[in-house]
């Protein structure tokens, strides 16, 4: 989870490889109307997000007991609660970082529908993981391999996630 530009699409597959589980790209679960809105620079509403979150939750539910990594912004507690309702064993990896670093990385992305102009709305919406939520936060400074290694170590050290028995991660 995390705001646009934190590297969810880059780190997710690397983490899945380290955990030996499949990866699903969260953006692939968006209905076409959501992608059109974001491409036009219009932030999504909660109503826009519910079907998307439900589709991600269904994928995570199917992976219950097997493990998997799926990327999703999951910026609000209510979004994470909805995902956990579908897949109670879900553990979140919150990719965090300095706004300037994230904006710099976003400005170099090619072929992605999310414009840098929506970054402020992402940060305004973000509700970081709370102490009662299963998950860990990892800073995105450094290269992808380094971040994925830090993420795997943090998840392995957290309650509920063991490398031999990985829980679904979002």
N, C-alpha and C positions, 0 to 999 in steps of 0.2 A: 504494500500500500504506500501511498505518498502522492504528492502533487505531481503534475505533469513535469517531465524533464528530469526526474530523480533517477531514472534508469531502470524502471520496472521491467521494461521489455528486454533490456540488455542483461540485467542481473538475474531475472527470473529463470531463463534457460540455463545459465551457468550454475545457479543454486540447485535447480532440479537435477542437473547432471551430477553434482556433488552428493546429492541425497539419493540418487538412483531412482527417481520418480519422474513421471511425465510432467510436461509444462503445457499450460494453456494460456494464450494471449487474451487478456481481458477485453481488449478493444474489439476482438472478433465477436464478442457477445452483444455488442451494441446494435440496436436496430438502425436501419439506414437513416431514419429521420434524426436520430441523435447525432450521427456523423455529419449530416447536412447542417444541423444547427451549429455544431462546434466549428466546422469548416468556415461558416459564415461569421464566426467570432461571437456567437451567442451562447452564454453559459446554459447548461442544462438545469432544469428544475428537478425537484425531488420526484415529481410525477414522471418525468422523462427517465429517471434513473431506476425506478422500481422494476420494470421488466428486465433491464440489463442486470441488475443485482440478483434478481430471481434466477436468471439463466446461469450466472456464475455460481450461485448457491446450489443449483441443481447439479452442475458439474462437480463441485466440491463434495456434495452429498454422495454422488456415485463413486467418488474416490475414497470415501470413508473407510478407514482400516487399511487402505492400500497406500495412501500418500499421494501427494501431487503438489504442484506449485501453480498457482494462477495469479496473474497480475490484475490488480484493480486499484483504482485510486482510494476507494473506501474512506473518503475524507471525514465523514461524520460518524459519530458513535451510532446513530440510528441506522446507517448503512451497514456498519459492522455487525450490529445486533441482528439485522435482517439476514445477513450472510450466516451468522452463527445459528439462527433459528433453522436454517436449511441444513447446515452442516455443523452440529454442536462441537465437534472436535477441532474446529478451525483454529489455527495459530497464525497471528499476523506478524509480518516483518515490515516495520515502518522504515522506509528509506527516507532519511532526513538530510537536509543540507542547507547551506547558505543560499539565500535568494539570488545573489549575484552569480554564484557558480551555476545554479540551475538555469537561470536565464541565459547565461553564456552557452551552456550545452544545448539548450533549446534552439538558440539562434543558428546553430550549425546542423540541426536535423534537417533531413531532406525527405520529402514524400510523406510527412506526417500531417494529419488533419488538424492537430491542436496548435493554434497560433500562440505565440509568446504573449500576445495581448490578454489572453485569459489567465495568465499566471497569477495576477493579483487576486482574481476571484477565487482561484484555487487556494491560495494562502489564507484568504479571508474565511473560506469555508472550513479549512482544516481544523479538526479537533483531534489532537494527538492521542495516542493510546493512553488509557487510564490504568492505574495500578491493578484494577480488578479484571482487566482484559488480558487474555492469554496472548503474549507476543513480546517482541523485542524491537528496539530501535537501533538502526545502524546508519552512521554518517556516510554520505556518498562521496566524500573527498577521496581522491586516488583513482586508480585504474579499475576497470571492471573485474579483473581476476582478484585483485586485492579486496574489493568490496564484497564479492561473492564469498571469498574465504572468511572474511569477518562475519558475514551473515550466517554462514554455516556453523561457525564456532559459537556465535551468540545463540542460535537456535538450539544447538546441541547442549549448551549450558543451561538453557531455560527449562522450567518445569513443563512436562508434557511432551517434550520432543527429544527423542533419542535417535541417533544415527541408524541404529538397527531397526527402529520401528517408527519412521517418520510420520507425523501427522500432516494432514493437508495444510498448506501454507498459502496465505493470500497477501 
